[in-house]
Structures are given as structure tokens and as C-alpha cells.
């Protein structure tokens, strides 16, 4: 039996997989890796099934020591990686022997990186998923110093490639595609136009639930009556009474009582999950029913 012992967690590290879909009707969100593309790439590099659990590391600072021979990969935000203090590349497979120390420094760009181990992390599943939902508290606790993270058996065939080209850094401002609605008619035409015209900035108030956006002015409602709570999805741009939109991410609530002016395309959510405070975004309207990745 092999495991990784947590020496240092960094600011915030959780176990994530592809989430627990299908439970919104009973108030449980999907959760899962905020950047699904990076999570999937890490698993692909070590030959795991895509649903295998990885570590989602916010900003960096994680250090783990191998107990047993293991193969790992680091993807997502561009964090410097070392093994026993020697620089090693991300977006490739790394092999660790017993006692080897894998350290992930703080990111030079991006917000979240992912650590996969061949076989996945074997933490208890809750409702079919090993993901930590920070809003509901469902799933494993955040990773803590001293934890022994057992290696599971979610591996498939060894990958044909041991390297995946990392994605380009997000542009600044980042253009994200949106579909207006379902409540864009609750806002003045000028505010709908402003959403698409202005440049917005990710505030320091950002986490796995969502990112609050700052702009040149608040979005004004045309309908001021109270709205009954209705379903929410990842990518929803919900506008609370202060007029500053919130972009919902992986741990978003399943319902909400404020109107959603637009929804970011699902294909653009992985890069949205990598936006740090201060990064600028703009929204481009699309009417496509499906948007290719």
C-alpha cells in the first residue's frame, strides 16, 4: 500500500474529482474540480480514469512525501515543481520513490493546480464522489498537515504520451462567451448593454463558490420586486442588490433568490476557475445552443 503524506498544505488544498451530479433536487450541488480540463489532464498523464480523485491546490505551497513508489503529475496553474529540491516540469509524469518530497511553489500565473497520483486518492466517497464541497460541507475535509492520502485503484492503461502541452495563459482581459438570461429582462437595457460592453475585474472576494466582479458601475434592475428562489448553475452571473455580478463556480448554491442576467458557456468555465484577483474579463454574447470546447 502506498500513500502521500502531507507535509505542508499551502493556503487551501482539497480532494476533487468530477463531482456528484444528479442531486440538485435534494439541495446537493455537483461540486468537483473547478478546472475540469486541468483535473482531466493530470489524470490522463498518469493513466487514471477521468473520475479519479486529484488534489486541487489553491495558489500553491503544497508539499507531500511519498511512502512507496508512485507516479504523479501536476497541471493547471503554472506552479514551480521540485522533487527533493530539484526542479521538475509540470504537465508530465513524475516518478517518486519512498521518501521523495514533492513540493509545489506558489503559482506564477493561474490560481489552482491539480496533483494526480496513478490510482487516484482513496478517500471515502460521499454520494458517489470524493469531492469536497466547500459550501455544503459534503465530502472529505480539506487536506491537513499530517494527512496520509492513500493511493487507490482508479488507474487504467498507461498513457501513450508522458507530456501534455500546457494551455496558454489567460488573456487579460479574458473574453468569455455568455448566453443572456434567464432574467436579463429584469435589468434595464442600459445595464444589459453595460454587461457586454464594460471590462470587469475579479475582486479579492473569490473562492470555489464564485468570484465577485467589480466594474465601472452597478447593474440596475428594471424589475425590483422580490424574486422567488430558482435553480442556479455553474457559470451563472447572479446580480445581488449591490449591482455587482457574481460568477458562480464549482461549489455554487443550487438555488438563489437574485436574478441571473447571463450564463457563461460551460466550455469557458475551466479558464474562469484560474482567474486571480485583479484579472480582467469581458463578456461576449452568443446565441449558440452548444459551444465547442
HUVENUR-V566433 format. One record per residue. PHI is phi in whole degrees, -180 to 180 (999 if undefined). NEAR is the number of other ideal C-beta (glycine too) atoms within 12 Angstrom. D_LAST is the distance of its C-alpha to the last C-alpha in whole Angstrom. Layout:
BEGIN
PHI;NEAR;D_LAST + PHI;NEAR;D_LAST
END
This chain:
BEGIN
999;15;38 + -115;30;36 + -156;26;34 + -114;44;33 + -94;30;36 + -80;34;35 + -91;27;37 + -153;25;35 + -97;31;32 + 74;33;31 + -59;21;31 + -168;27;28 + -134;39;27 + -132;45;26 + -90;44;25 + -140;51;21 + -131;45;20 + -91;31;17 + 93;38;19 + -122;30;22 + -69;22;20 + 98;14;23 + -117;21;25 + -61;23;25 + -66;11;28 + -111;13;30 + 86;17;29 + -110;27;26 + -77;40;23 + -74;39;20 + 56;42;20 + 92;41;18 + -57;48;17 + -67;50;16 + -108;38;13 + -63;39;12 + -63;32;10 + -68;42;13 + -58;46;15 + -64;30;14 + -63;35;14 + -61;47;18 + -66;42;19 + -62;33;17 + -65;41;20 + -105;44;23 + 78;27;22 + -85;38;22 + -66;25;20 + -63;27;17 + -84;30;19 + -64;41;22 + -77;44;23 + -121;54;22 + -100;51;24 + -100;54;22 + -112;48;24 + -85;37;24 + 72;30;25 + 130;37;27 + 90;27;30 + -78;47;30 + -137;32;33 + -135;42;33 + -114;30;36 + -79;32;35 + -119;24;38 + 104;25;38 + -86;21;35 + -137;37;32 + -115;35;29 + -133;47;26 + -148;44;23 + -123;47;22 + -136;46;18 + 92;48;17 + -55;43;19 + -83;30;21 + -95;39;24 + -59;25;27 + -119;38;28 + -132;24;32 + -124;29;33 + 53;18;37 + 72;14;37 + -97;14;35 + -61;15;32 + -134;26;29 + -81;23;26 + -89;41;23 + 53;31;20 + -156;27;22 + -81;32;25 + -122;38;28 + -110;23;31 + -115;35;33 + -103;19;37 + -54;16;39 + 93;18;40 + -66;29;37 + -109;28;36 + -94;42;32 + -124;33;31 + -120;44;28 + -78;26;30 + -75;24;28 + -66;31;25 + -83;19;25 + -155;28;22 + 83;37;19 + -119;41;21 + -129;48;20 + -115;48;20 + -128;54;20 + -114;54;23 + -107;53;23 + -122;45;26 + -61;39;26 + 107;31;27 + 77;41;25 + -91;47;27 + -95;25;30 + -104;33;30 + -60;19;32 + -86;24;29 + -123;24;29 + 54;24;28 + 80;21;26 + -141;33;24 + -99;38;25 + -76;46;23 + -88;41;26 + -97;38;25 + -73;31;27 + -81;27;27 + -90;27;29 + 81;17;31 + -81;30;29 + 101;36;29 + -66;31;30 + -65;22;32 + -53;29;30 + -64;37;31 + -125;21;35 + -58;19;37 + 94;16;39 + -61;26;36 + -108;23;36 + -95;43;33 + -69;26;33 + -87;33;31 + -94;32;30 + -129;18;29 + -91;28;26 + -95;27;25 + -112;19;24 + -70;11;25 + -64;16;25 + -68;24;22 + -72;12;23 + -113;16;21 + -110;19;23 + -138;18;21 + -122;27;17 + -60;13;16 + -69;28;16 + -70;23;13 + -68;13;15 + -64;20;16 + -59;29;15 + -66;19;17 + -133;21;20 + -77;21;19 + -88;33;16 + -88;23;14 + -120;41;12 + -82;30;12 + -134;36;14 + -108;30;16 + -66;29;19 + 101;21;21 + -83;22;23 + -122;31;26 + -64;32;25 + -75;19;29 + -85;28;30 + -116;33;30 + -66;22;32 + -55;19;30 + -64;17;31 + -73;33;29 + -62;30;26 + -64;18;26 + -66;27;27 + -56;41;23 + -87;31;21 + -93;19;24 + -84;25;25 + -98;23;23 + -111;40;23 + -123;28;24 + -68;35;23 + -84;25;26 + -72;15;28 + -87;19;28 + -142;33;24 + -158;31;24 + -70;39;22 + -73;29;23 + -179;40;21 + -125;43;22 + -80;28;25 + -107;44;24 + -107;28;27 + -145;29;28 + -70;17;31 + -171;18;32 + -72;24;31 + -87;41;30 + -100;24;32 + -89;27;33 + -90;19;34 + -110;18;35 + -104;13;37 + -69;11;38 + -70;12;36 + -101;22;33 + -61;12;33 + -61;16;31 + -141;20;28 + -64;23;24 + -122;33;22 + -131;32;18 + -60;41;16 + 97;36;15 + -64;40;18 + -102;48;20 + -89;43;24 + -118;39;27 + -75;24;30 + -58;17;33 + -76;20;33 + 80;27;30 + -100;31;28 + -68;45;24 + -117;37;23 + -90;48;19 + -75;41;19 + -116;47;17 + -61;45;18 + -100;36;22 + -63;39;22 + -67;33;25 + -82;30;24 + -136;24;27 + -158;28;28 + -106;19;30 + -115;33;29 + -71;39;27 + -101;41;23 + -81;43;23 + -165;42;19 + -130;37;16 + -71;45;13 + -58;31;10 + -56;30;9 + -65;23;5 + -96;36;8 + -71;37;10 + -57;37;10 + -71;39;11 + -61;44;14 + -69;47;15 + -99;43;16 + -79;40;18 + -91;32;22 + -52;18;25 + 98;19;25 + -72;32;22 + -100;25;21 + -136;38;19 + -134;27;18 + -116;38;17 + -117;23;16 + -74;25;16 + -130;23;14 + -113;14;16 + -66;14;13 + -75;9;13 + -132;12;10 + -122;21;7 + -67;11;4 + -77;15;0
END
